[in-house]
Amino acid sequence: MSDLRAQFDQAALDAKNLPKRPDNNELLKLYALYKQATVGDVSGSRPGILDMTNRLKYDAWAKLKGTTLEQAQNDYIALVEQLKAATD
């Protein structure tokens, strides 16, 4: 397992145990970066207007289209570290 992947996996665990719940925008960023880092570019059709939560998630993920898995992992790690530091 690469060092970056190990750091990413640790950040994913840390994100679940943040002392303070991130706000909705931060949660969307975490979701989108995680999906981009683990799955790659968004696929499937955009959820309808009545499914607002999944539509927002889809849109956040779609904004990252073309971002490499490595860059998404680095960005995810940085965001988790930022959120951890904000609660200290």
C-alpha positions in Angstrom: 0.0 0.0 0.0 1.4 3.4 -1.0 2.2 6.0 1.6 -0.4 8.3 0.1 -3.1 5.6 0.3 -2.2 5.0 3.9 -2.5 8.7 4.7 -5.8 8.9 2.8 -7.2 5.9 4.7 -6.2 7.5 8.0 -7.8 10.7 7.0 -11.0 8.9 6.2 -11.0 7.4 9.7 -10.2 10.8 11.2 -13.0 12.4 9.3 -15.5 10.1 11.0 -14.2 11.0 14.4 -14.0 14.8 14.2 -14.9 16.4 17.5 -17.1 19.0 15.8 -19.5 18.2 12.9 -18.4 20.0 9.7 -20.9 22.3 8.1 -22.9 21.3 5.1 -20.5 22.8 2.6 -17.5 21.0 4.2 -19.5 17.7 4.3 -20.1 18.1 0.5 -16.4 18.8 -0.1 -15.5 15.7 2.0 -18.0 13.6 0.1 -17.0 14.8 -3.3 -13.2 14.4 -2.7 -13.7 10.9 -1.2 -15.8 9.8 -4.2 -13.3 11.3 -6.7 -10.4 9.6 -4.8 -12.0 6.2 -4.6 -14.2 5.9 -7.7 -13.0 8.6 -10.1 -15.2 10.8 -12.2 -18.9 11.0 -11.5 -21.1 8.7 -13.5 -24.8 8.1 -13.9 -27.5 10.7 -14.3 -28.1 13.7 -12.1 -30.8 13.2 -9.5 -34.0 15.1 -10.0 -34.9 18.4 -8.3 -37.0 16.6 -5.6 -34.0 14.6 -4.5 -32.1 17.7 -3.3 -29.5 16.0 -1.0 -28.3 13.6 -3.7 -28.5 16.3 -6.3 -26.1 18.5 -4.2 -23.8 15.5 -3.7 -23.8 14.7 -7.4 -23.1 18.4 -8.3 -20.2 18.6 -5.8 -18.7 15.5 -7.2 -19.2 16.5 -10.8 -17.2 19.7 -10.2 -14.1 17.5 -9.6 -14.4 15.8 -13.0 -10.9 15.3 -14.4 -9.2 15.5 -11.0 -6.7 12.7 -10.6 -7.1 10.2 -7.8 -3.8 11.2 -6.3 -4.8 14.9 -6.3 -8.2 14.1 -4.8 -6.5 12.1 -2.1 -4.1 14.9 -1.3 -7.0 17.5 -1.2 -9.1 15.2 1.0 -6.2 14.7 3.5 -5.6 18.5 3.5 -9.3 19.2 4.2 -9.5 16.7 7.0 -6.3 18.2 8.6 -7.8 21.7 8.3 -11.0 20.5 10.0 -9.1 18.8 12.7 -7.0 22.0 13.3 -10.1 24.1 13.4 -11.4 22.2 16.4 -8.2 22.5 18.4 
